[in-house]
């Protein structure tokens, strides 16, 4: 079962990260320099792919595709430490392969480093907020409306692309992988560490808040 889960995490990350980078390249090429149109195209493709992947892979691995989700799942006792580490490695390796696959499909150099600087307090706060909201969405929907998790995740990320100044990376693996693409969706490598710190802080905060909101008996909530 663990082997299937690890493969599912790698494959899901590959397809998700290829979607983020590939749709970003396509959007930039077709938007005629209109950044809003490019971001809209990137948003729609990412949200749609998230819905498909979470629906398809959740019964196999939980469809984390994100070390922040895996960390919180481990903290809640949903998986063991060995599985969490294996998932994290699979997400990063699969995701990087997805970035390279997107480059190959669009006939750009496979090996790149991004030059797109994303820094400043606003963007770091945005990443904390984006990841906080994502984890809270997953935990809350899984508790209250489990059948709606795929749609909730997809819609949350689509919204967060627009209401956060960072366009909601909300995922340490995709942050690293996007530093390897000098495209619309890229991030300069020097900006990666601060993004990841903010993401992990947001994830842990959501883990704590979810315990307060969703893990109380119904009579206590009332």
Secondary structure, DSSP 4 states (H G I P E B T S, - for coil): -HHHHHHHHHHHHHHHHHHHHHHHHHHHHHTTT-HHHHHHHHHHHHHHHHHHHHHHHHHHH----SHHHHHHHHHTTSS-HHHHHHHHHHHHHHHHHHHHHHHHHTTS-SS--------SHHHHHHHHHHHHHHHHHHHHHHHH-GGGHHHHHHHHHHHHHHHSTT-----HHHHHHHTT--STT---HHHHHHHHHHHHHHHHHHHHHHHHHHSS-HHHH-
